Every structure is written in structure tokens, then in C-alpha cells.
Amino acid sequence: MSLNKCLFCGSSNLRADRALSGRLVCASCGNPYGVRKKGRNQLNNLEYFSVKKKYLLFISIFLIAFFLVII
């Protein structure tokens, strides 16, 4: 017999949720069974523009606008 454990909190207290068509949900943390914690690398990918890139983008837009006004 296999023991199902929540991949998020490690609890074995799972129940079938009728609102989710019988999908197993952890009674401790409320996450659906099979959902894992997001790794640190995945969270860093959400930051698309770093501060350095934003600064360079702002300077380049400012220089282009400055040259268009002068010409």
C-alpha cells in the first residue's frame, strides 16, 4: 500500500474535494495533491528586467528623445 503525502507540507492528511471533481487536497495546507514548492530559480525568473537593465533602457530612451528634439 502506497502512502500519499502532500508534496508541499509533507502531511498525509489528504481528502477528496467535491468542488474540484474529487481531486485530492491536503487538509493541512489546502494545496491540491501533486503541487510542489517552487524552487528559488523559478522565482528569480519572474524578475525580467534587473535594475541595471532598467537604468540602461531609461538612458537610451532619454538619448533618443533628446536627439529627436534637437533634430
C-alpha positions as a Markdown table, in Angstrom:
| # | Residue | x | y | z |
|---|---|---|---|---|
| 1 | Met | 0.0 | 0.0 | 0.0 |
| 2 | Ser | 1.5 | 3.4 | -1.0 |
| 3 | Leu | 1.2 | 6.3 | 1.4 |
| 4 | Asn | 0.3 | 9.5 | -0.2 |
| 5 | Lys | 1.9 | 12.6 | 1.3 |
| 6 | Cys | 1.5 | 16.3 | 0.4 |
| 7 | Leu | 4.5 | 17.4 | -1.6 |
| 8 | Phe | 4.2 | 20.9 | -0.2 |
| 9 | Cys | 4.0 | 20.4 | 3.6 |
| 10 | Gly | 4.6 | 16.6 | 3.9 |
| 11 | Ser | 1.3 | 15.8 | 5.7 |
| 12 | Ser | -0.5 | 12.6 | 4.9 |
| 13 | Asn | -3.9 | 14.1 | 5.8 |
| 14 | Leu | -5.5 | 14.2 | 2.3 |
| 15 | Arg | -9.2 | 14.4 | 1.4 |
| 16 | Ala | -11.2 | 14.4 | -1.8 |
| 17 | Asp | -12.6 | 17.9 | -2.6 |
| 18 | Arg | -16.0 | 17.7 | -4.2 |
| 19 | Ala | -15.7 | 21.3 | -5.7 |
| 20 | Leu | -12.6 | 20.1 | -7.6 |
| 21 | Ser | -14.3 | 17.0 | -9.0 |
| 22 | Gly | -12.9 | 14.7 | -6.4 |
| 23 | Arg | -9.3 | 15.9 | -6.7 |
| 24 | Leu | -7.2 | 15.1 | -3.6 |
| 25 | Val | -6.5 | 18.2 | -1.4 |
| 26 | Cys | -4.2 | 18.4 | 1.6 |
| 27 | Ala | -6.3 | 19.1 | 4.7 |
| 28 | Ser | -3.4 | 20.8 | 6.4 |
| 29 | Cys | -2.2 | 23.4 | 3.9 |
| 30 | Gly | -5.1 | 23.3 | 1.3 |
| 31 | Asn | -2.9 | 22.7 | -1.8 |
| 32 | Pro | -4.0 | 20.1 | -4.4 |
| 33 | Tyr | -2.1 | 16.8 | -4.3 |
| 34 | Gly | 0.8 | 16.9 | -6.8 |
| 35 | Val | 1.6 | 20.6 | -6.4 |
| 36 | Arg | 5.3 | 21.2 | -5.4 |
| 37 | Lys | 7.0 | 24.1 | -3.8 |
| 38 | Lys | 8.5 | 26.5 | -6.3 |
| 39 | Gly | 12.3 | 26.4 | -6.4 |
| 40 | Arg | 14.4 | 29.5 | -5.9 |
| 41 | Asn | 15.5 | 29.5 | -9.5 |
| 42 | Gln | 11.9 | 29.7 | -10.7 |
| 43 | Leu | 11.2 | 32.7 | -8.5 |
| 44 | Asn | 14.2 | 34.6 | -9.9 |
| 45 | Asn | 13.0 | 34.2 | -13.4 |
| 46 | Leu | 10.0 | 36.4 | -12.7 |
| 47 | Glu | 12.2 | 39.4 | -12.5 |
| 48 | Tyr | 12.7 | 40.0 | -16.2 |
| 49 | Phe | 14.4 | 43.4 | -16.1 |
| 50 | Ser | 17.0 | 44.0 | -13.4 |
| 51 | Val | 17.8 | 47.4 | -12.0 |
| 52 | Lys | 20.9 | 47.7 | -14.3 |
| 53 | Lys | 18.8 | 46.9 | -17.4 |
| 54 | Lys | 16.1 | 49.4 | -16.4 |
| 55 | Tyr | 18.7 | 52.1 | -16.0 |
| 56 | Leu | 20.2 | 51.4 | -19.4 |
| 57 | Leu | 16.8 | 51.3 | -21.0 |
| 58 | Phe | 15.9 | 54.7 | -19.4 |
| 59 | Ile | 19.1 | 56.3 | -20.6 |
| 60 | Ser | 18.8 | 55.0 | -24.1 |
| 61 | Ile | 15.2 | 56.3 | -24.4 |
| 62 | Phe | 16.2 | 59.6 | -23.0 |
| 63 | Leu | 19.1 | 60.0 | -25.5 |
| 64 | Ile | 16.8 | 59.0 | -28.5 |
| 65 | Ala | 14.2 | 61.5 | -27.4 |
| 66 | Phe | 16.9 | 64.2 | -26.8 |
| 67 | Phe | 18.3 | 63.7 | -30.4 |
| 68 | Leu | 14.8 | 63.8 | -31.9 |
| 69 | Val | 14.0 | 67.1 | -30.2 |
| 70 | Ile | 17.3 | 68.6 | -31.4 |
| 71 | Ile | 16.8 | 67.5 | -35.0 |
